[in-house]
């Protein structure tokens, strides 16, 4: 039996090695902030090197550094970037340079005798002040131009940013965009009006050949959260449908349809007694009972099931839902202009939205399920048709799309602030409030470290631009006033809002907290224990 050997490294050496690893990974990530030609990554035994412009992708490729202490510092940064990517799709490079600036100033102050715990207390005071100052700058997202600008800034692709901005402008803040891959360079989009649910047709004979499938105009909608097998389960519903004025077509959505029930429905349809559309819903991302419940709200109908206490044998005309138009294909059903009460639909949207806010985006399945429900309830889905020559290029583009979608969604949650680091710069005067509240000099050092962090994104963007000395650009921006930054596309100081250079408030706030959190964790580490 062998016993694990342990060794302990204490600060200040522990802080030094953590910083070394952090800075090693931070250096290439910082290059992706603002204008960049990318970072070349050449993994062993992976063929040709790749040029990457996404900070989270670069961080994901860094598996391990040679020295164990340094590797720990790098992994702390890696975890921060991946968490930000999962939550917002953007902001990892900004958080990296902010945390690096805090660590640089903080380590210097600690070496001079400052207490790291007191410094972090001061930093926490500063963060609260900065959050209020950021919120004071926020404005609601206004129109298609700002949506396009935000999507373009995240993707670095004008054509892609324009399409995504247009789609969000049309579909609204709860837009659901589905990406359809094309095996060649291609970029286009289309909209599906109404809600679309996946499923299959239990009898293909009911669906005519062609792209449109079976179109039902102003149908009755029958919803059953159970298996329909017997004549007794469908006969009352058929009698009620045949007795309806003008004998409208009938849409039946159920958990399953088979045996005598299926044969009866097919016979009535084929003989022209009643036009019938059948669909067995498939769960996919969502749950069948949720789908049926949502469709009931949209159409103003009732779900037939043992759970609701409404059995098929007790069928009443009021249990039917209504819709303006229904399209059935062999892959699913689209319901347009449901007759449900608007207030009931709004209430259901509010319930799903509240549940969505409680779910972490990292829990991808639940998050996607709720997003899909919102899109269906809101009545619109966008299809982005995206292609490239190679699978690798398509994957890069898909990653860009996901980043942009998250940034656009975040922009609706609290609005937008001036981009390019300008919003952080505008918060610096407010730090005086935090300094005045400090009880100890070391706390003031923590506030000063946050001030360095607020300047860091702007300075790094200008440094990456490479044609002007960053402190000179900072001085010019400070003379110009709040909201001004550096427009790297034109190489000049400008009002960020006028140039539509924007960041979402929620991302900016998340970046600030992530940067301070990881910097605080490193600076307050007293010892590292290694086990071999």
N, C-alpha and C positions, 0 to 999 in steps of 0.2 A: 504494500500500500504506500503510495507516495503522498506527501504533504505539499500543498501549494506554498510556494515561496512568495513573500510579500516584501515590497520596498515602498518607502514613503518619501515623497518630495514635498518640501515645505516652501511657502512663499518667503522671500520674493522670487526664488528660483521657479516655483510653480507658476506664478503669474507670468514670468518671462517666457517659459516654454509654451504656455497656452497661447500667449499673444503671438509667438513665432508661428505656430500652426495656423492660427486665425488669419494672420496677415498673409501667409503663403497662399491660402485659398482666396482671400479677399482681393488680392492683386488682380487676377484675371477677371473676377466677377465685376470689379469696379470699371473695367474697360468696356463693359456692355451698357453703361449708363450714358444715354445721349447718343451722339453720333459715333459709330464704330464700324470698322470693317470686319469685326468678328475676331474670335479667339480660335486658333488652330489647336485641335485636340487630336493626338495620334496615339491611340491605344495599341498596346502590343498585340500582335497577331490579329489585328482588325483591318488589315488592308490599307487603303488610302486614308490620309488624315481628313478630318472634317473641320469645316469652318462653322463655329457656333456663335450665335449672337444672343442667346437666351441664358441668363445667369443661372436659373434653376437647373437647366439641362447640363451646364458645365459642372455645377456642384454635384449633380447626380453621378457624373462620370468619375469624380474623385472618390475612390474607394478607401484608400489608406495612404498616409504619409509614412516615411521611414521611421522617424522617432516617435515613440509612444506618447510622450507628453504633447509634442506638437500635433500629432494625429488627433488627440483628444480636442485640442483647440479648433482644428479644422472641422471636426465632426460636429461641434457645437454650432459653428456657422452653417454647415451643411444642413443640419436639422432645421435651423431657422429659415433658410431659403426655401426648403421644401414645404414647410408649414405655410409660409406666405403664399407660395405657389398654389397649394391646395385651397387656401381660403380665398385668394383674390386673383390669382393668375398673373400678378404683376407686383412690382415693388421690392423684389428681393435685392436687386443691385443697389437701390436707394438705401434700404435698411443696412446693407453691408457697409457702405461708406460712412453712414452715420455711426454705426457701432464701432467701426475702426477709429473714427475721430475721437469718440468718447474714450476708447481704450488708450489711445495715444496720450491724451491729456490726463486721464485718470492715473495711468501708470506713472507718469512724471510726478504728479502730486503725491501719490502714495510713496514714491521713492524719497520725496522731500519730507515725509513724516505724517502725511494726512491719514486720517482714519477712514478706510474704505466704506465702513457701515454708515458713518455720518455723511460721507459724500453721496451715498445712494439715497439717503433720506432727502438731501437737497435736490438730487436728480428727480425724485418722485414729486416733490413740490413743483419743480419746473415743468414736468410732463403735464400735470393738471392744468397749469396756466397755459401751456402751449395748446392743449386740446381745446380749451375755450377760445383761444385766439384763432385757431384753425376754423372752428365752427362759425365764428363771426365773419369769416371771409367767404363762407360757402354760399353758392347761388344754385338755384335749380337748373338742371340741364335744359338748355333752350334750343330746341329745333334740330333739324337734320345736320346743319353745318358743324355744330359742336359734337354731335354723335360721331360724325365721320372723322373729325379731327382727333377725337379720343381713340377711336378704333385704329386710325392710321398711326398714331404715336405708339400704340402698344405693338402693332404688327410690323411697323416699318414698311408697309406695303400700301401704297396709295390706292390701287385698284381694289384690293381686298377690304381696306378700311372704308372705302366709299360704299361698297355693297353692304357690308355689315351695318354701317350707320343708317343707310336707307331702310334696311330690314327692321331695325329697332324703331326707327321713326314711324313706320307703318304699323308694326305689331304692338308697340307699346312696351312698358317697363317689364311686363311678365312674358316677354317674347320667348318662345321656344324655337330654337334653330337646329334643325337636323342636317348633318353634313352627309352628302351623297358623294362618294368617291368616284372619280372618272379616271380611267387609265391613260390619260393624255393631258397636256396643258389645257386647262379649261377653267372658266369662272363664270357662273351664272346663278340665278336664283329664281324661285317661284314661291307662291303662297298657296296654302290650303285653307280656304275659308271654312270656318266651322271647326268642330272637333273630330278628330280621326282616331278610331279605335281599331286595334289589330284583332283578327279573328280568321275563321275559315268557314266556307260554305259547306254544310253537310251534304248538299245535293247539287252538284255542278250544273245539272240540267236547268236549275232555276235562274242561272246567270247567263245572259246572251254573250256571245263572243264580242270582243272589242275592248278598247281601252276604258270606256266609260262604265262598263258593267251594267247593272240594273239601276235605273233611276226611278225613284218613287217620289211623286209630287204630292205634298200635303198628306203624308201617310199617318195612320194611327201607329203608335209605338207600344209594343207589348214587351215588358221586361220581366224575366224570370230568373231568379237566383236559385235554380234547381235544374235537375235533369228532366226534360220532357220526354216521356216514353209512351204514355198510354193515351187512348182516345179521350178518356175522361179528363185528362189534363188540358187538352186543347179545344175540345168541343164547345165549352161555354164561351171561350174567347172568340172562336170563329162565329158563333151565333151572334154575339154582341157586335162584332165587326160588320157582319152582313146586314144587321139591322140599322147601322149608322146611316144618316142621310148621305146620298150621292155615292154610297159604297166606296169609300176611299181605299187605297192600297194599305197593306198591313206589313209592318216591319216587326219581326220577332227576334229579340236578342236574348240568349239564354246561356246557361252554363254548359248545357249539352242538349242535343235534339236527336232522338234515335227511335228505332222500332216503329210501333204503330202510330205514334204521334207524327213522326217524320213522314211516313207513307200517306197519312191523312192530309197533311199540309201540301205535299207535292201534288196529290190528286186534285185538290181544290184549285191549285195554281195552274196546273197543266190544262184542266178542263175549262178554265176561264171563269170559274165561280168567283174567285177573288185573286187579285194580284198580291202575291206574298213574297217578301224578301226574308231570308233566314240568315242568321249569323251566330256561330258559336264563338264567344269571346275567348281570346287567349290572353293569359295574364301578362306576359312580357314583363315590363318594368313595374306595372301597376298590379293591383289586386282586383279580381273579377267583381267582388262585392262592392269595392270602391267605384269601379267603372260603372256598374249598374246604378248605384246610388247617385253618382254624378249625372248620368244620362237622365235619370228620373227628375232631377232638379232642372236640368236644361230643357226638358220636354214637357214638364208639368205632369208627369205620370207617377205611378206607384210601382214599386218592385214587388213582384209576387214571390213569396217564399214562406217557409215555415217560421222563420225568424220574425218577419214582420206581421205574421198572423193573417196574411191575406193569401189564401190558397187559390189555386186555379178554379176550383169548383165554385168559389164565391165571387167569381169575376163580375165586375160592374163597369159600366161605360166610363165612369170617372177614373178608373185605373189606367186607361190608355193615356199615353203621352201624345204630343203632336209636334210636327216639325214642318218647315216650309219645303225642305228638299232633303232627300237621302240618296246617297250613291253607294251601292254595294259592289265591291270587286272581289276577286278570289283571295285577296289579302287583308281586307278590312272594310270598315264602314265609315263614311263621313256624314255627319249630321249638321245641317245648316238651318239657321233660323228656328231654333227650338221655341216652343210656346210656353216655356216655364216663366214664372213670375220673376221680374227683374230683381226685386228685393231678395227673393230666395237665392237667386244666383249670386248676387253680391255678398250675401251672408256666407254662402259656401266658399266663395273666393277668399273672404276674410279668414275663415276657419283654416283653409289650406295654407294661406300665407302665414298665419300665426304658427302653424306647425312647422312650416319651412324654416322659419327663423330660429326654431329650437334645434334644428338638425344641422350638424356640422357638414360642410361640403366634403370633408374627408370621408364621410360616410356616403360614398358616391351613389349607392343603389337607392337609399331612401331619398337622398336629395334629388336625384333624377326623376324618381317616381312622383314626388310632389310637384316638381317643375312641370312635368308632363300634364298632371292634373290641372294645374293653373292655366296652362296654354289651352287645354280643351275647354275649360270653363269660360275662358276669355274669348274663345271663338276664333283663334288664328294660330297657324304654325307656319314657319318659314323653312324652306328647303334650300340649302346652300349646295350648289353643285361645284365641286372642287376637284381639279385634276393636276397632274404633273407627269413628267416622263418616267421618273423612278419612284420606287416605293419610299426611299429615304426622303426625297423631296416632298412627297405627299404627306409623310409623317410630320415633317417640319411645318408645313402649311396648316395641317390639322392642329398642331400645338399652338400656332399663332392664332388660329380661330378661337380655340378654347380660352386663351389668355384674353383676347379681345372681348369675348362674350362675358367673361367674369368682370372685366373692367367696366363694361357698359351696364351690366346689372348693378354693380356697386355704385355707379354714378347716379342711379335713381334713388339710392339709399342714402339720403343726406345731401345730395347735390355735388357740385364740383368746386374746386379751388384753383387758383393760378398754378400752372405746372412749371416744370423746369427748375424746381427747388425754390421758386419765388414765394410760395405760401409759407414755407419754413422761415425764410428770411424775414417776412413780414411779422413773424411772431417774436422776433428777438427783443424789441422794445418792451414787450409784456413781461419779460423775464425779471425786470426790476421788481415786480410785485413778489416774485418768488424769493428774490434776494432779501427783500425787507422782512419776509416772514421767517428767515433762517435764524436759528438760535446759536449757531456755532460757525466759526470760520470755515471748518471743513465742509459744512453743508453748502456754503457759498461756492466752494470749489466744485461741488457736484453740479450746481446750477451752471457754472462756467463750462463744465464738460458738455452739458446739453447744448449750450450755445454753440460750441464748436461743432457739435453734431448737426445743428440746424444749418450751418453754413456749408457743411461738407458736400451735399448733393450738387449745389450750384457750382462749387469750385471744381468738383470732379467732371461735371458736364463740360465746363469751359476747358479744363485740362485735356479732356478727350478730343475736344474740337481742335486744339493745338495751335491756333493762330493768334492767340492773345494771352498775356500773362493773367492767370486767374485773379490775383488780388486787384489788379487794375480794373478788370471787369466788375468785380464785387464793389469796388469803390464807386464806379459809374452807376451801378444799379442802386446803391444806397442813396446816391444823390437824386436819382430819378423818382424814388418813392416806393411805397408798398404796391405790390402787384406787378412790378417790373422784374424782368429776368433777361436771359440771353437767348435770342432766337438763333440757334445754331444753323438753321437752314439758310438764313440770310446774313449771318455773321454780325449781328448788331443787337444792342440793347433795345427792348421793346416791351410794351404792355402785353402780358401773357394772355389776358382775356380777349383783347382785341385781335390777337393772332390765333385765337382758338387753341392755345397751348394750355391744356387743362389736365388736372388729376382729380380723381374722385375723392371726396372727403373721407369716406370709410377706409379706402386703401391708404391714404396719407396718414390717418390716425393709427391704423394697424401697423404701418411701417415704423412709426415713431415708437410705439410700445414694444414692438419686437426688437428694435435696435437697442433700446435702453435695457430691456430685460436680459438680453444675451451679454451685453457689456457688464451689467451689474453682476451676473452670475460668475463671469470670469474674474472681475476685480475683487469680489468678496470670497474667492476660493483661497483657503488657508493651506490646503495640502492636497496632494494627489496620491492615491494608493494604487500601486501596480501589483497585480497578482500574476505570477508566472506558473 
